[in-house]
Each structure stands twice: as structure tokens, then as C-alpha cells.
Amino acid sequence: MLQALIDAHIATTEPVASKAIAEIAELGVSPQTVRNVLAALHERGLIDQPHTSAGRVPTDRGLRYYVDSLLRWQAPSGAEQAEIEARIVDGGVDGALREASRVLTRLARYTTIVVQARPTAERIRHVELLRLRDDAVLLIAVTEEGRVQNRLLQWRGAAAEQAPDERTLERTSQRLDALLAGHTFAEARTALLAEASSHRAELDRLERKLLALSAEGLRASEPPQVLVDGTGHLLEDATDLEHTRELLHLLEEAERASELLERADAAPGIRIFIGDENPAALSERGVVVAPIGSGGALGTLGVIGPRHLDYARVVPLVDLTAQVVAKVLGRSGGGGG
């Protein structure tokens, strides 16, 4: 009976009357029996009755039980799978994630948020130093995921001192490349400081300064890139407009928006958060989240909808989209809901 009630509530978004539940479920029992069962579900905290004359709605606890124990997933159709695979192609991490956000918004019909992995969590594949002008050197770090991170190193010294020449930069670039490949940004900074200290006697003054500046440049953690699509859906299903406006403002701030999904990194596979299981900004929402790539190496993909969003259809769509992105970009992982 709980499943029949929640199925009807998801389909209509309205409170469900006991008579309608009996008809939907084809239970073949008296209205009094239906009312007795509903009263028992209410006592267990699984359903609520907004008004004495209204029908019933599921609580967060009821929706959690429904998702964990009663729901039958609805696999994406052949057309949906074909569209996802056709739209998400290997155009680099940024392009693939942007297309994933767009196609998932269209198919799920809810707001989609994609948070790219923070640069500090990625591993470095190649490092190079380039002279920009007399007082600045550009540190270029290419990650294993193919993302390019640029750091401007200001060459502040004696008034007449200029940034190193190309030969010195090339020599130091080779040292950095050999030393930092395979390390995260945080590990790279530690390795640079250790290198400058342990080989101080072997390095000339310019190289020591370059290593120190490079270590300082790698300290900075850029905010993650956040892609949000379909925010109009938040207004369509809003029950509290003021709360929804606050959420929209939050989604405009990359650092704060990324925090909404950061708990998804704590466990593998797809995650579902309902109502108060979410941070305060999402306490009126249902959120489906999947890491992209093993351990979320590429980022996190999520769908934000009402508490009663169509979990049966949306969860497999999020799972498939995350898996396709990971496959296209050569990283295993994704879902396994």
C-alpha cells in the first residue's frame, strides 16, 4: 500500500486519498482496512496528512524506505541510451561534462549539476615553465585527465633583476617534469620544497628561486568548475519560492555549489539524498548523485528535483550518464546503483 501511495504521489504531486489508493493497488479490501493500514503507516512516520480533510503524502522516511526497499528501477530506453552515447564524445573533460549536463537535463527533466574534480585532486603529467615578460614566468601543469592549469609566477627581486632566460627555464622545467609527474598538486608542492632544501648546494640561485616560486604557485587551489543546467525546473516544482530563490543564488557560486555534492565522494556508486538528508539548502529536495570515474576522479554528476522526484527513472539515467562519461574519457567507474 505504501508503494501504491508513493507511486501515485510521484505521478500527481498531490496528496493521495485512501479511496484512490485502494483503486490503484486493486487491493480488494474494504475502505476501513485501507484507512487502518494508512493509520499504521502514519504511526511509523512513513506518511503524513497535511490537512485533516486532505489525502496522504510520504515523509522523508517513507520515501527513503520506498527507494531502498520497494522501488523497481526503470532502465533507460534504447533511444535514451543512444542519445547519451551520441552526445557525449571525447572532446576533453570540460566538453564531455558539459554535454553530460545538457543531455541529462533534457532526458531527466530536472535540474542537473556537474562539479568537476578539483585540480588539487588530479595528478600531474607534465610541467613546463615559460618566460612571459621580464617580471613574470608562467608555470603550466598538464594533468593526467588532460586539464591544463596555469600559474603566473611574479619575478620579484632586485630592481635590475629579470626573469630567467629560456635555457634556465628549460633546464628547470626538465627537473620539475621528472620530479612532479604522477603527483597531486599538494604532493608536488611538498616535493618541490624538499628538492630545494636537499639539493640546495647543487642549484644555482635562479633555480632555487624558480623552485620556490613554483611551490608557491602550486599552493593555490582553484575553485572547482560547476556546471548547472535546467534551473527553470526548480521553479516549476517549487513549494517554497523563497527557499528556491536561495538555492538558485547558491548554485551561482561555484565553491558553495560544489559543497552540495561533496558527500558523494565519501562512498562509491550512486547516492540518493532525500529531504533533510541533504544540506539545508536542499532540505526540500531529492538529489541523485554519481561519481564520474573511479573515486570521482573526473567529478560528480547530480540531479536535483522535488523530494518526490521520479527516482525509478532518474537514478538509472544518472548512473548511465556517469558511466558513459567515464568510458569516453578512459576512466572506469560511474555507478552500480
N, C-alpha and C positions, 0 to 999 in steps of 0.2 A: 504493500500500500504506500509506503514511503517513496518507493521508486515511481509509482504512478503519479503521486502528488508533485514530485520534483520535476518529472518529465513534463507535466502539464504546466508547471510554473515557468520552466525554461522556455517552453513554446509560446506562452501567452504573456509572460512577465507580470501576470496578475495573481492575486490570491486565489486559491482553488477551493471551491465549495465541496462539501462532503458528497453531495449527490453526483457532482461531476467526476469525482474520484472513483466512485462505485461504477459509474458508466464506463469510464476509461479502462479501468482494470478488469471489467467484466467479472467481478468477484462472485456474483450470485448470492450475496448476503444482504441482510436487512440494513436499512439506513441506521438503525440503532447500533448494530455491530460496527459499522463504519465509524460512527461517532465515538464508540468506546475505544476503538483502536487509535483513532486520532488523539483522543484524550491521553492515552498511554504514551504516544509519541511525544505529545506536548510535555508530559511529566518528565520524560527523559531528556528534554531540552533539544529535541531534533526538529520540532516545528514550532511555529508561533502563530498567533492570531492577532493581526494588527488592531482590529476592532471587533467588538463582540458580535456584530452583525456581518462581519466580513469572513471570507474564506481563510484558509491557512497558507502560510509560506514557510519554506525551510529556513532554519537558522544556519549560522556558520557551521555549527557542529553537525547538523543534518546534512549539509552539503558535503562536508568532509567525509562522513560515513558513506554517502552516495558515491562519491568519487573513488573512495578506497575499496568499497565492497560490492556495489551494485551495478556500476556503470559498465556498459559494453561499448568498447571503442569502435568508432566508425572510420574504417580505413579510407584514406583519400581515394577518390575515383581515378580511373586511368587518365582522364583529361586533366585533372588537377596535378597529378604526378608529372605528366608530360609538360605542363606549363611551368612548373617549378624547375624542372631539369633544363628546359629550353631557355628560361630567363636568367638562370644563374650560371654564368660561364667564367672561365679563368681570365678575368681582366684585372687581376691583382686583388688583394684583400679588400681594399676600400670599395672597389666596384662590385665585387661579389656580395659583400654585406649590404650594400645599398640596394641592389636588386632583390636580395632576400627579403629585406624590409618591405619593399614595394609589393612584391608578389604575394607575400603572406598577408599584408593588409587587405589586398583585393580579395583573396580567397577566404580568409577568416572573417572578414567584415568587422574587425575590431581594430583598435589602436595597436600598432607594433612599435617596439623599441629595441634597438640593437646597440649594445655597448661593446666597442672594440676593446681588445685586451690592452691594458696599459703598456706603454713602451718599456717600462722598467721590468715587466714580467717576461719580455721577449729576450731571446738570445741573439747575440751579435754574430754576424757572419763576416763582415768586412768593415774596416775603418780607414779613413783617408783624411789627410789634412791639406787644405788649400789656402793659399795666400789671397785674401780679398783686397786688402789695401795695406798701407804702411802700418796701420794700427790695429789690424784685425785678421784673425785666422779662422777659417771655417772648419769645424770638425764634422765630418759626415760619417754616420754609422748606419750600415745596412743590416737589418735583422734577418734572421732565418726565414721569417714569414714574408720577406720582400719589402717591408716598410722602411722608408728612409727617414732617419732622424738627423736634423741639422742643429748644431750648437755653435753660436758665434762666440769666439774666444777673443776678448778685448786684450790687445797687447799694450799693457800699461807699464812703462818703465821709465828710464831716463828720457829727458826731452828729445835727445837726438837718436834714441834707440828705435829701430824699426823692426817690424815683424821679420822672422827668419826668411832666408831665401828658399827657393824651390828645392835645392839639393838637401838642405837640412830638414825641410818638411817631408820630403820623400823618404829620407832615412828614418825619421821618427815615425812616419806612417807605417813603414815595414815593421818596426818594433811593436807598435800598437796592434797591428794586424795579427802578428804572431802571438802576442800576449793576451788579447781580449777575445779572440774567436771562440765561440761556444759559451761565453759567459753572459749572464744578465747584466743590465746596466749597473745595478747595485754591486754585483760581484766585480764588474770591470773597474769601477771606481776604487774598490779596495785593492785590486791587483795593481792598479797604477800607482797608488800611494806606496805600496810595498816595493814596487820596482824602483821608484825614485829614491827610496830610502836605502835599499840593499845594494844598489849599483851606483850610488852617488859618485863614487870616485871615478867610475868609468864614463860618466856622462859629462858632456860639456855644459856650460851654463845655459845655453839656449835650449838644449834637450831637456834639462831638468825643469826649466820654466814651462816648456811645452807639455811635459807630462803632468805637472801640477795644474796647469790651466785645463787640460783635458779631463783630469779627475774632477775638477770643479764643475766643468760643463756637464759631466755625466751625473752630477748630483741632482740637477733639476728634473723633476718628474712632470711631464706634460699631462694635462688632464686628458682622460680618455675621450675619444670621439664618440658622440652619441647621435644616433640616427632615429628620428621619431616620424612615423607616418600615420595618417588617419586619425589625427586628433579630433576631427569632427565627430567621430563615433562616440567620444567621451561625452559630448554634449547631447547626442541623441538619446543615450541611455541614462542621463544624469538624474539622480533623485535629489541631490543637494547641489544646487548651482554654485553656491559659494565655495563648497568643498571642491567642486570640479574646477573652478577658476584657479584655486590654489594649486591643484595638481598640474594644470596647464602651465602656470608660471614656473613650477618646479621643473617640468620637462624641458623648459628652455635653458636651464642651467646644467651644463654637461656634468660637472662634478657631483652635484646633488642628484641628478637623474640617474647617474651610474650607481649610486648607493642603493637605489630601489631594487636593483637586481643582484647586488654583490653577494647575497647569501646563497645564490645558486651555485657559486663556485665551491661551496663547502662540501658538496656531495656530487657524485657522478649521475648522469642521466637527467631525465626531465623532472622538473619540480612544479608543484601546484600549490599556490598560496591563496587562501580564501579569507576575505574579510579581515578580522583582527589578527590573523596570522601575518599580515603584511605590516610594513612600516605605517605610521599614522597617515601619511599622505594617500595611502592606498587602502585604508581600512574599510572603505565602502566598495571595494573592487575584488574581482577574481583575477589572478595573474598566473600565466603558464610560462615557464622559463626553461630553456635548454642551453647547456654549454655548447659552444661551437668548437670542435676539435677536442682532442684528448685533454681533459683537465681545463677546458675553456681556453686553450692556447690562443685561439683566434678571437674570442669574445663570448658574448652572451646574447641570446635571442629571446625576446619575450613578447607575449600578447597580453594586453590589459583590457579588460571588459568589465561588465557588471558582475556582481557576486554570482548571479545565476547564468553566467555565460555558457555557451553550448560546449561544455567540456568534451563530450563524446566525439565531436567533430574537430574541435580546435587542437586538442592535445596531439593527435596523430599528425595534423598539418605542421605544427611547430616542430615535432620530432623529425619528420621527413625533411623539412626545410633545413634544419641544422645539419642533418646528415649529408644532404646534397652539397651544402657549402663546404663542409669538411672534406668531402670526397673531391670536389673540384679543385680545392686548394691543397690537396695532398696530405690532409691531416685526418687520421682516424678519430672516431668518437662521434658524439652527437647525442643520441637519445638512448632508447631502450626502455621507454616508459613502462 
